[in-house]
Amino acid sequence: MTLGEKIYRLRSEKGLSQEAFGESLGVSRQSVSKWETDQSQPELEKIVAISELFGVSTDYLLKDKMNVKTDSTYGIEEKEEGSLAGAGGDYAEKEPVYYVRMRRPVYEYKSRKTIKGLPLVHISSSMKTPAKGIFAIGVRATGVVSIGIFSAGIFSLGVLSAGLAAFGTVAAGLLAFGSFAVGLIAMGAISAGIFCMGAVNFGEFCFGALCYGRQVAVGDEAHGRIAIGFSRAMGSVYEEVIGKDYQFDYPTVERIINENVSSNWLFFKSWIKGILRLLAG
């Protein structure tokens, strides 16, 4: 185990960020990052300070292999080994050998510039340390613009994403785009919201392959109060199968929508009429 790996392990177990650790030693976060990746080594006085901070010896830090008993907090396990010695085959004990469980290196960057207490940019590859900033990138990210496996923000991109505008495998927001999307306006393979577009849709106004729209549904198979289907349509107020040639009486459909859909739906009502107008040519 290198000096950099030991410093990283000790810092992580202590729950310190690179920036906090650096401040305690009077060095920058970039210096700590270089130590942990073995791009440079701390000065002797810093090594002494590190040993005092974590309660380990300087020998432990500097030597690659040490049979030194250390607190199990650091993930060190003791294993005694023995061998047969002498003609009689007596068992002779050896010194205990300690094995260290290695952890994946963590990268973290936090800009010094802040806006209302938030760093302009925060990047963290640690699951334990979420990225929080105006621009946040990490496993867990929260910010005005956030990118991560789990992300939340005004503009959010991730596997699981939530925000004003959310993009992801599973997305939720006012505008949601993803394989599974839930939002005021939702687009995805499976989507739910006020206005939905996708393969399978559930909402007030829907357009796609299989649509369940309480107000208006337009799709290959459409179910709703007003249903316009290419193959199948089931509507409680009006239904029409228009076929793949898109031949239908648009003025009649527009009139029925105007008469049966409340004006409170504002632009959603206009959008669905606009789609039907385009289909009618």
C-alpha positions in Angstrom: 0.0 0.0 0.0 1.4 3.4 -1.0 1.6 6.5 1.1 -1.2 8.1 -1.0 -3.5 5.1 -0.5 -2.9 5.2 3.2 -3.7 8.9 3.4 -6.9 8.4 1.4 -8.1 5.5 3.5 -7.4 7.3 6.8 -9.1 10.5 5.6 -12.2 8.6 4.3 -12.6 6.7 7.5 -12.3 10.0 9.4 -15.2 11.4 7.3 -13.1 14.3 6.1 -13.4 15.9 2.7 -10.2 16.7 0.8 -10.8 20.4 1.4 -11.4 20.0 5.2 -8.4 17.7 5.5 -6.2 20.2 3.6 -7.3 23.1 5.7 -6.3 21.2 8.9 -2.8 20.8 7.5 -2.6 24.3 5.9 -2.5 23.0 2.3 -4.9 23.2 -0.7 -7.3 20.5 -1.8 -5.3 20.1 -5.0 -2.2 19.2 -2.9 -4.3 16.5 -1.0 -5.5 15.1 -4.3 -1.9 14.8 -5.6 -0.8 13.1 -2.4 -3.7 10.5 -2.6 -3.0 9.7 -6.2 0.8 9.5 -5.6 1.6 12.4 -7.9 3.5 14.0 -5.1 4.4 13.4 -1.5 3.9 15.5 1.6 6.9 17.1 3.3 8.2 15.4 6.4 6.5 17.9 8.8 3.2 17.3 7.1 3.7 13.5 7.5 4.2 14.1 11.2 1.1 16.2 11.3 -0.9 13.5 9.5 0.3 10.8 11.9 -0.8 12.9 14.8 -4.1 13.7 13.3 -5.0 10.1 12.6 -3.2 8.5 15.6 -0.8 6.3 13.5 2.9 6.2 13.5 5.1 7.8 10.8 6.6 4.4 10.2 3.2 3.1 9.3 2.8 5.9 6.7 6.2 5.7 5.2 6.8 1.9 5.0 5.0 -0.1 2.3 4.5 -3.2 4.5 4.1 -2.9 8.2 3.1 -5.5 10.7 1.6 -2.8 12.9 -1.5 -3.4 15.0 -4.1 -0.6 14.2 -7.6 0.1 15.2 -10.1 -2.0 13.2 -11.9 1.2 12.3 -9.5 1.5 9.4 -10.6 -1.8 7.9 -7.4 -3.7 9.0 -7.9 -7.4 9.8 -5.4 -9.5 11.8 -4.4 -12.9 10.5 -1.9 -15.1 12.2 0.2 -17.5 10.2 2.4 -20.4 11.3 4.7 -22.9 9.8 6.2 -26.3 10.8 9.7 -26.1 12.1 12.2 -28.7 13.3 12.4 -32.4 12.8 9.5 -32.9 15.3 7.3 -30.7 13.2 6.6 -28.4 16.1 4.4 -25.4 15.3 6.3 -22.1 15.4 4.3 -18.9 15.5 5.0 -16.1 13.1 4.3 -12.4 13.7 0.7 -11.4 13.0 0.1 -10.1 9.4 -2.4 -7.4 8.8 -4.4 -7.1 5.6 -6.0 -3.8 4.5 -9.2 -3.7 2.5 -8.7 -1.3 -0.4 -11.3 1.2 -1.3 -11.9 3.0 -4.6 -10.2 6.3 -4.8 -12.5 9.3 -4.5 -12.2 12.5 -6.6 -13.6 15.8 -5.3 -13.4 19.3 -6.6 -15.1 22.3 -5.1 -14.6 25.8 -6.6 -13.7 28.6 -4.2 -16.2 31.0 -5.9 -19.6 30.7 -4.2 -23.0 32.2 -4.9 -25.3 32.6 -1.8 -23.2 30.0 0.1 -23.1 27.4 -2.7 -19.9 26.7 -4.6 -20.1 27.5 -8.3 -18.9 24.0 -9.2 -18.9 20.9 -7.0 -17.8 17.5 -8.3 -17.7 14.4 -6.1 -17.3 10.8 -7.1 -18.2 9.6 -3.6 -21.6 8.1 -2.6 -21.1 9.4 0.9 -20.3 13.0 -0.1 -23.0 14.4 -2.4 -22.2 17.2 -4.9 -24.0 20.4 -4.0 -23.5 23.5 -6.0 -24.7 25.8 -8.8 -23.3 23.2 -11.1 -23.2 19.8 -9.3 -21.8 16.6 -10.8 -21.5 13.4 -8.8 -23.1 10.1 -7.8 -25.6 12.2 -5.8 -26.0 15.7 -7.2 -28.1 18.6 -6.1 -27.8 22.0 -7.8 -29.2 24.5 -10.2 -27.8 22.3 -12.9 -27.2 18.7 -11.6 -25.7 15.7 -13.3 -25.5 12.3 -11.5 -26.9 8.9 -10.9 -29.3 10.5 -8.4 -29.8 14.1 -9.3 -32.1 16.9 -8.3 -32.2 20.5 -9.4 -33.8 23.1 -11.7 -32.1 21.3 -14.7 -31.4 17.7 -13.8 -29.9 14.9 -15.7 -29.4 11.4 -14.2 -30.5 7.8 -13.9 -33.0 9.0 -11.2 -33.8 12.6 -11.9 -36.0 15.2 -10.4 -36.3 18.9 -11.2 -38.0 21.7 -13.0 -36.7 20.1 -16.2 -35.7 16.5 -15.6 -34.0 14.1 -18.0 -33.2 10.5 -17.0 -34.1 6.9 -17.0 -36.7 7.7 -14.3 -37.6 11.4 -14.4 -40.0 13.6 -12.4 -40.6 17.3 -12.9 -42.6 20.0 -14.5 -40.9 18.9 -17.7 -40.0 15.3 -17.6 -38.2 13.3 -20.3 -37.1 9.7 -19.8 -37.9 6.0 -20.1 -40.3 6.5 -17.2 -41.5 10.1 -17.0 -43.9 11.8 -14.6 -44.6 15.5 -14.9 -46.8 18.4 -15.9 -45.5 17.7 -19.4 -44.1 14.1 -19.7 -42.4 12.4 -22.6 -41.1 8.9 -22.4 -41.6 5.2 -23.1 -44.1 5.2 -20.2 -45.3 8.7 -19.2 -47.9 10.2 -16.9 -48.9 13.8 -16.5 -51.2 16.5 -17.8 -49.8 16.4 -21.4 -48.1 13.1 -22.3 -46.3 11.8 -25.3 -44.8 8.3 -25.7 -45.4 4.6 -26.1 -47.8 4.2 -23.1 -49.4 7.3 -21.7 -51.7 8.2 -18.8 -53.0 11.7 -18.4 -55.4 14.4 -19.4 -54.2 14.9 -23.0 -52.2 12.1 -24.6 -50.5 11.3 -27.9 -48.7 8.1 -28.7 -49.0 4.4 -29.2 -51.3 3.4 -26.3 -53.1 6.4 -24.8 -55.4 6.8 -21.8 -56.4 10.5 -21.7 -59.2 11.7 -19.5 -59.9 14.6 -21.9 -58.5 13.8 -25.3 -56.5 10.7 -26.4 -54.8 10.5 -29.8 -52.9 7.3 -30.7 -52.7 3.9 -32.3 -55.1 2.8 -29.5 -56.9 5.7 -27.8 -59.1 5.7 -24.7 -60.7 8.9 -23.4 -63.7 11.2 -23.4 -62.7 12.1 -26.9 -60.7 9.4 -28.6 -59.0 9.5 -32.0 -57.3 6.3 -32.9 -55.4 5.0 -35.9 -56.3 1.3 -35.1 -58.8 1.5 -32.2 -60.7 4.3 -30.4 -62.9 4.1 -27.3 -64.5 7.4 -26.2 -67.4 8.2 -23.9 -68.2 11.5 -25.8 -66.7 11.0 -29.2 -64.6 8.3 -30.9 -63.2 7.9 -34.4 -60.8 5.5 -36.1 -58.9 7.5 -38.7 -56.7 4.8 -40.1 -53.1 5.2 -41.3 -54.1 7.6 -44.1 -55.1 10.2 -41.4 -58.4 11.0 -43.2 -60.9 12.4 -40.8 -63.2 15.4 -40.3 -61.0 17.8 -38.4 -63.6 20.6 -38.1 -66.0 18.3 -36.4 -63.3 17.0 -34.0 -62.2 20.5 -33.2 -65.8 21.6 -32.5 -66.4 18.6 -30.2 -63.2 19.4 -28.3 -64.2 23.1 -27.9 -67.6 22.1 -26.6 -66.5 19.4 -24.2 -63.1 20.4 -22.9 -62.9 23.3 -20.4 -61.1 26.4 -21.4 -59.3 26.1 -18.1 -56.9 23.7 -19.8 -55.5 26.6 -21.7 -52.5 25.7 -24.0 -52.9 21.9 -23.4 -56.2 22.1 -25.3 -54.5 24.1 -28.0 -51.6 21.7 -28.3 -53.8 18.6 -28.8 -55.8 20.5 -31.4 -52.5 21.5 -33.1 -51.4 17.8 -33.3 -54.8 16.9 -34.9 -54.5 19.7 -37.3 -51.1 18.5 -38.4 -52.4 15.0 -38.9 -55.3 16.2 -41.0 -52.8 18.0 -43.2 
